[in-house]
Amino acid sequence: MAAAHVKITRSFAHLAAAAALVGLCGCGAVSDPAGFSIATQDRYDFMTCPEIIGARNNNNARVKQLTDLVEKADSSPGGFIVSATAYRSELVQARALAQAADRAARMHNCDAPKKP
């Protein structure tokens, strides 16, 4: 009787782990390439060029930092779960903010070369 109980418990544990993994994979498959749900696209529209460029540089640095952390976590066993829970949502947010700042910089011609 005890052996059957252990077998059922193990089967249930495996089933629960598989369900959790499927749920996490579903979260990783959902992406928001434009970042509209995280960052409003006009967030930087009313800033000056130095403010926009500073924000864009900070966001790009954060994207690089988070990308490095995701790659490091993904290389270890079980790291995909860590990177999905700890870094992925923040990485999507940082990318969306960087794109919004880049859009504002193009709109205001902040990167245009200065005429002498």
Secondary structure as the mmCIF struct_conf table of DSSP 4:
data_model
#
loop_
_struct_conf.conf_type_id
_struct_conf.id
_struct_conf.beg_label_comp_id
_struct_conf.beg_label_asym_id
_struct_conf.beg_label_seq_id
_struct_conf.end_label_comp_id
_struct_conf.end_label_asym_id
_struct_conf.end_label_seq_id
HELX_RH_AL_P HELX_RH_AL_P1 ALA A 2 ALA A 29
TURN_TY1_P TURN_TY1_P1 PRO A 33 ALA A 34
TURN_TY1_P TURN_TY1_P2 PHE A 36 ILE A 38
BEND BEND1 ALA A 39 ALA A 39
TURN_TY1_P TURN_TY1_P3 GLN A 41 PHE A 46
BEND BEND2 MET A 47 MET A 47
HELX_RH_AL_P HELX_RH_AL_P2 CYS A 49 ASP A 74
TURN_TY1_P TURN_TY1_P4 SER A 75 SER A 75
BEND BEND3 SER A 76 SER A 76
TURN_TY1_P TURN_TY1_P5 PRO A 77 GLY A 78
HELX_RH_AL_P HELX_RH_AL_P3 GLY A 79 ALA A 86
TURN_TY1_P TURN_TY1_P6 TYR A 87 TYR A 87
HELX_RH_AL_P HELX_RH_AL_P4 ARG A 88 MET A 107
TURN_TY1_P TURN_TY1_P7 HIS A 108 ASP A 111
BEND BEND4 ALA A 112 ALA A 112
HELX_LH_PP_P HELX_LH_PP_P1 PRO A 113 LYS A 115
#
